[in-house]
Amino acid sequence: MSYSGLLKTLIRSSNLGSTTRNFCLVSTQISNHTAKWMQDTSKKSPMELINEVPPIKVEGRIVACEGDNDPALGHPIEFICLDLKESAVCKYWGLRYVQEHHH
C-alpha cells in the first residue's frame, strides 16, 4: 500500500463516527512494509553496518558527536560521558566511543 493509500485509510477510519481511531490497519500495513524491506538478506541492515565500526577511542572524558562536519548531514550535537568501562553509544548514529586510558 502506498503512502496515499495509508492516508486514505486513516481518513476513512476517522470518519466512522467514533471518537477513537482504529490503528490496527496501520500497524499491519507498516509491518508488511518492513517485512518486504527486510526480505533481501544479502544486504546488511543499517544497524549491522554500524556495529561493524569499531569503538572510537577518545582521550578525554566527554566526546561531542554531531554526526558529520556538514550540518546538513549530521544531527544535533550530543555530549557523551565516557566515565563507564563499557563503550558509550551515540543515540542518533549508534557509533560507539570509549575512553583511551593512559597509564
CNS distance restraints for C-alpha pairs under 8 A (distance, minus, plus):
assign (resid   1 and name CA) (resid   5 and name CA) 5.76 0.50 0.50
assign (resid   1 and name CA) (resid   6 and name CA) 6.63 0.50 0.50
assign (resid   1 and name CA) (resid  29 and name CA) 7.10 0.50 0.50
assign (resid   2 and name CA) (resid   6 and name CA) 6.29 0.50 0.50
assign (resid   3 and name CA) (resid   7 and name CA) 6.18 0.50 0.50
assign (resid   4 and name CA) (resid   8 and name CA) 6.12 0.50 0.50
assign (resid   5 and name CA) (resid   9 and name CA) 6.22 0.50 0.50
assign (resid   6 and name CA) (resid  10 and name CA) 6.33 0.50 0.50
assign (resid   6 and name CA) (resid  26 and name CA) 6.99 0.50 0.50
assign (resid   6 and name CA) (resid  29 and name CA) 7.82 0.50 0.50
assign (resid   7 and name CA) (resid  11 and name CA) 6.20 0.50 0.50
assign (resid   8 and name CA) (resid  12 and name CA) 6.04 0.50 0.50
assign (resid   9 and name CA) (resid  13 and name CA) 6.07 0.50 0.50
assign (resid   9 and name CA) (resid  25 and name CA) 7.87 0.50 0.50
assign (resid   9 and name CA) (resid  26 and name CA) 7.89 0.50 0.50
assign (resid  10 and name CA) (resid  14 and name CA) 6.16 0.50 0.50
assign (resid  10 and name CA) (resid  23 and name CA) 7.89 0.50 0.50
assign (resid  10 and name CA) (resid  26 and name CA) 7.70 0.50 0.50
assign (resid  11 and name CA) (resid  15 and name CA) 6.36 0.50 0.50
assign (resid  12 and name CA) (resid  16 and name CA) 6.76 0.50 0.50
assign (resid  13 and name CA) (resid  21 and name CA) 6.12 0.50 0.50
assign (resid  13 and name CA) (resid  22 and name CA) 6.41 0.50 0.50
assign (resid  14 and name CA) (resid  18 and name CA) 7.26 0.50 0.50
assign (resid  14 and name CA) (resid  19 and name CA) 7.97 0.50 0.50
assign (resid  14 and name CA) (resid  20 and name CA) 7.70 0.50 0.50
assign (resid  14 and name CA) (resid  21 and name CA) 5.79 0.50 0.50
assign (resid  23 and name CA) (resid  27 and name CA) 6.24 0.50 0.50
assign (resid  24 and name CA) (resid  28 and name CA) 6.33 0.50 0.50
assign (resid  25 and name CA) (resid  29 and name CA) 6.20 0.50 0.50
assign (resid  26 and name CA) (resid  30 and name CA) 6.12 0.50 0.50
assign (resid  27 and name CA) (resid  31 and name CA) 6.14 0.50 0.50
assign (resid  28 and name CA) (resid  32 and name CA) 6.16 0.50 0.50
assign (resid  29 and name CA) (resid  33 and name CA) 6.23 0.50 0.50
assign (resid  30 and name CA) (resid  34 and name CA) 6.20 0.50 0.50
assign (resid  31 and name CA) (resid  35 and name CA) 6.08 0.50 0.50
assign (resid  32 and name CA) (resid  36 and name CA) 6.18 0.50 0.50
assign (resid  33 and name CA) (resid  37 and name CA) 6.29 0.50 0.50
assign (resid  34 and name CA) (resid  38 and name CA) 6.23 0.50 0.50
assign (resid  35 and name CA) (resid  39 and name CA) 6.29 0.50 0.50
assign (resid  44 and name CA) (resid  48 and name CA) 5.88 0.50 0.50
assign (resid  44 and name CA) (resid  49 and name CA) 6.38 0.50 0.50
assign (resid  45 and name CA) (resid  49 and name CA) 6.42 0.50 0.50
assign (resid  46 and name CA) (resid  50 and name CA) 6.26 0.50 0.50
assign (resid  47 and name CA) (resid  51 and name CA) 6.07 0.50 0.50
assign (resid  47 and name CA) (resid  94 and name CA) 7.63 0.50 0.50
assign (resid  48 and name CA) (resid  52 and name CA) 6.51 0.50 0.50
assign (resid  49 and name CA) (resid  53 and name CA) 7.19 0.50 0.50
assign (resid  50 and name CA) (resid  93 and name CA) 7.86 0.50 0.50
assign (resid  50 and name CA) (resid  94 and name CA) 6.52 0.50 0.50
assign (resid  50 and name CA) (resid  95 and name CA) 6.62 0.50 0.50
assign (resid  51 and name CA) (resid  94 and name CA) 7.83 0.50 0.50
assign (resid  51 and name CA) (resid  95 and name CA) 7.77 0.50 0.50
assign (resid  53 and name CA) (resid  95 and name CA) 7.40 0.50 0.50
assign (resid  54 and name CA) (resid  96 and name CA) 7.37 0.50 0.50
assign (resid  55 and name CA) (resid  87 and name CA) 7.06 0.50 0.50
assign (resid  55 and name CA) (resid  95 and name CA) 7.11 0.50 0.50
assign (resid  55 and name CA) (resid  96 and name CA) 4.68 0.50 0.50
assign (resid  55 and name CA) (resid  97 and name CA) 5.10 0.50 0.50
assign (resid  55 and name CA) (resid  98 and name CA) 6.29 0.50 0.50
assign (resid  56 and name CA) (resid  95 and name CA) 7.81 0.50 0.50
assign (resid  56 and name CA) (resid  96 and name CA) 6.15 0.50 0.50
assign (resid  56 and name CA) (resid  97 and name CA) 4.67 0.50 0.50
assign (resid  56 and name CA) (resid  98 and name CA) 6.13 0.50 0.50
assign (resid  57 and name CA) (resid  97 and name CA) 5.97 0.50 0.50
assign (resid  57 and name CA) (resid  98 and name CA) 5.06 0.50 0.50
assign (resid  57 and name CA) (resid  99 and name CA) 5.73 0.50 0.50
assign (resid  57 and name CA) (resid 100 and name CA) 5.47 0.50 0.50
assign (resid  58 and name CA) (resid  63 and name CA) 7.24 0.50 0.50
assign (resid  58 and name CA) (resid  97 and name CA) 6.91 0.50 0.50
assign (resid  58 and name CA) (resid  98 and name CA) 6.10 0.50 0.50
assign (resid  58 and name CA) (resid  99 and name CA) 4.94 0.50 0.50
assign (resid  58 and name CA) (resid 100 and name CA) 5.50 0.50 0.50
assign (resid  59 and name CA) (resid  99 and name CA) 5.73 0.50 0.50
assign (resid  59 and name CA) (resid 100 and name CA) 5.18 0.50 0.50
assign (resid  59 and name CA) (resid 101 and name CA) 7.02 0.50 0.50
assign (resid  60 and name CA) (resid  82 and name CA) 7.97 0.50 0.50
assign (resid  60 and name CA) (resid  99 and name CA) 6.58 0.50 0.50
assign (resid  60 and name CA) (resid 100 and name CA) 7.84 0.50 0.50
assign (resid  61 and name CA) (resid  81 and name CA) 6.01 0.50 0.50
assign (resid  61 and name CA) (resid  82 and name CA) 5.13 0.50 0.50
assign (resid  61 and name CA) (resid  83 and name CA) 6.23 0.50 0.50
assign (resid  61 and name CA) (resid  99 and name CA) 6.52 0.50 0.50
assign (resid  62 and name CA) (resid  79 and name CA) 6.52 0.50 0.50
assign (resid  62 and name CA) (resid  80 and name CA) 5.49 0.50 0.50
assign (resid  62 and name CA) (resid  81 and name CA) 4.60 0.50 0.50
assign (resid  62 and name CA) (resid  82 and name CA) 5.76 0.50 0.50
assign (resid  63 and name CA) (resid  79 and name CA) 5.69 0.50 0.50
assign (resid  63 and name CA) (resid  80 and name CA) 5.22 0.50 0.50
assign (resid  63 and name CA) (resid  81 and name CA) 6.68 0.50 0.50
assign (resid  63 and name CA) (resid  82 and name CA) 7.52 0.50 0.50
assign (resid  63 and name CA) (resid  97 and name CA) 7.89 0.50 0.50
assign (resid  64 and name CA) (resid  77 and name CA) 6.43 0.50 0.50
assign (resid  64 and name CA) (resid  78 and name CA) 5.59 0.50 0.50
assign (resid  64 and name CA) (resid  79 and name CA) 4.46 0.50 0.50
assign (resid  64 and name CA) (resid  80 and name CA) 6.26 0.50 0.50
assign (resid  65 and name CA) (resid  77 and name CA) 5.65 0.50 0.50
assign (resid  65 and name CA) (resid  78 and name CA) 5.26 0.50 0.50
assign (resid  65 and name CA) (resid  79 and name CA) 6.41 0.50 0.50
assign (resid  65 and name CA) (resid  80 and name CA) 7.46 0.50 0.50
assign (resid  65 and name CA) (resid  90 and name CA) 7.05 0.50 0.50
assign (resid  66 and name CA) (resid  74 and name CA) 5.68 0.50 0.50
assign (resid  66 and name CA) (resid  75 and name CA) 5.34 0.50 0.50
assign (resid  66 and name CA) (resid  76 and name CA) 5.87 0.50 0.50
assign (resid  66 and name CA) (resid  77 and name CA) 4.36 0.50 0.50
assign (resid  66 and name CA) (resid  78 and name CA) 6.34 0.50 0.50
assign (resid  67 and name CA) (resid  73 and name CA) 7.33 0.50 0.50
assign (resid  67 and name CA) (resid  74 and name CA) 4.27 0.50 0.50
assign (resid  67 and name CA) (resid  75 and name CA) 5.55 0.50 0.50
assign (resid  67 and name CA) (resid  77 and name CA) 7.81 0.50 0.50
assign (resid  67 and name CA) (resid  92 and name CA) 7.96 0.50 0.50
assign (resid  67 and name CA) (resid  93 and name CA) 6.93 0.50 0.50
assign (resid  68 and name CA) (resid  73 and name CA) 5.98 0.50 0.50
assign (resid  68 and name CA) (resid  74 and name CA) 4.49 0.50 0.50
assign (resid  68 and name CA) (resid  75 and name CA) 7.59 0.50 0.50
assign (resid  69 and name CA) (resid  73 and name CA) 7.83 0.50 0.50
assign (resid  69 and name CA) (resid  74 and name CA) 7.02 0.50 0.50
assign (resid  70 and name CA) (resid  74 and name CA) 6.28 0.50 0.50
assign (resid  71 and name CA) (resid  75 and name CA) 7.14 0.50 0.50
assign (resid  75 and name CA) (resid  92 and name CA) 7.02 0.50 0.50
assign (resid  78 and name CA) (resid  90 and name CA) 7.39 0.50 0.50
assign (resid  80 and name CA) (resid  88 and name CA) 7.00 0.50 0.50
assign (resid  80 and name CA) (resid  89 and name CA) 7.85 0.50 0.50
assign (resid  80 and name CA) (resid  90 and name CA) 7.32 0.50 0.50
assign (resid  81 and name CA) (resid  88 and name CA) 7.37 0.50 0.50
assign (resid  82 and name CA) (resid  87 and name CA) 7.32 0.50 0.50
assign (resid  82 and name CA) (resid  88 and name CA) 6.28 0.50 0.50
assign (resid  82 and name CA) (resid  97 and name CA) 7.39 0.50 0.50
assign (resid  82 and name CA) (resid  98 and name CA) 6.23 0.50 0.50
assign (resid  82 and name CA) (resid  99 and name CA) 5.79 0.50 0.50
assign (resid  83 and name CA) (resid  99 and name CA) 7.56 0.50 0.50
assign (resid  84 and name CA) (resid  88 and name CA) 7.85 0.50 0.50
assign (resid  85 and name CA) (resid  98 and name CA) 7.74 0.50 0.50
assign (resid  86 and name CA) (resid  98 and name CA) 7.10 0.50 0.50
assign (resid  87 and name CA) (resid  96 and name CA) 5.81 0.50 0.50
assign (resid  87 and name CA) (resid  97 and name CA) 5.33 0.50 0.50
assign (resid  87 and name CA) (resid  98 and name CA) 4.81 0.50 0.50
assign (resid  87 and name CA) (resid  99 and name CA) 7.97 0.50 0.50
assign (resid  88 and name CA) (resid  96 and name CA) 5.51 0.50 0.50
assign (resid  88 and name CA) (resid  97 and name CA) 5.23 0.50 0.50
assign (resid  88 and name CA) (resid  98 and name CA) 6.48 0.50 0.50
assign (resid  89 and name CA) (resid  94 and name CA) 5.54 0.50 0.50
assign (resid  89 and name CA) (resid  95 and name CA) 5.60 0.50 0.50
assign (resid  89 and name CA) (resid  96 and name CA) 4.47 0.50 0.50
assign (resid  89 and name CA) (resid  97 and name CA) 6.34 0.50 0.50
assign (resid  90 and name CA) (resid  94 and name CA) 4.89 0.50 0.50
assign (resid  90 and name CA) (resid  95 and name CA) 5.35 0.50 0.50
assign (resid  90 and name CA) (resid  96 and name CA) 6.45 0.50 0.50
assign (resid  90 and name CA) (resid  97 and name CA) 7.99 0.50 0.50
